[in-house]
Amino acid sequence: LENAKVIHSIVADGCIVDGTVENSVLFRGVKIAKDAKIKNCVIMQDSIIEEGVELENCILDKQAVIKRDGKLIGPNSYPIVISKDMSI
């Protein structure tokens, strides 16, 4: 989309990216909303990252939802892990 910026990342089929993704892996069907910033993350299939979210050093299992303007920044050596179907 027009606001998408993807740097050094792997993005699977069916993803919708309208934010910034850097050094990350996005599985099928992941949605990254406008103004979201994703860095050093693994986001598994069908997860939703809403508008204004900032994630760094995170691993999200399937169908996780990070709600608008959420911010999760983990240390490089010990990433934050979000369980399947969890909404934060």
C-alpha angles and dihedrals in degrees: 000000000000096000096042119125118175120181127180093339141127114231120186128215117286097029120137113207121184097152137050122296121183131177091347143123120228119193124210119306098011115154120208112187129213117292093013116138119206121182131172093352140137112212116186127214126309095004119147126217110191130212119300096010120148119203127175128171094000136140115205121192123216120310096004117157124207108194128226117301093002118153126203118169118172129186117267093245098046114033123202111255121208117197128233116286092005119146120203 
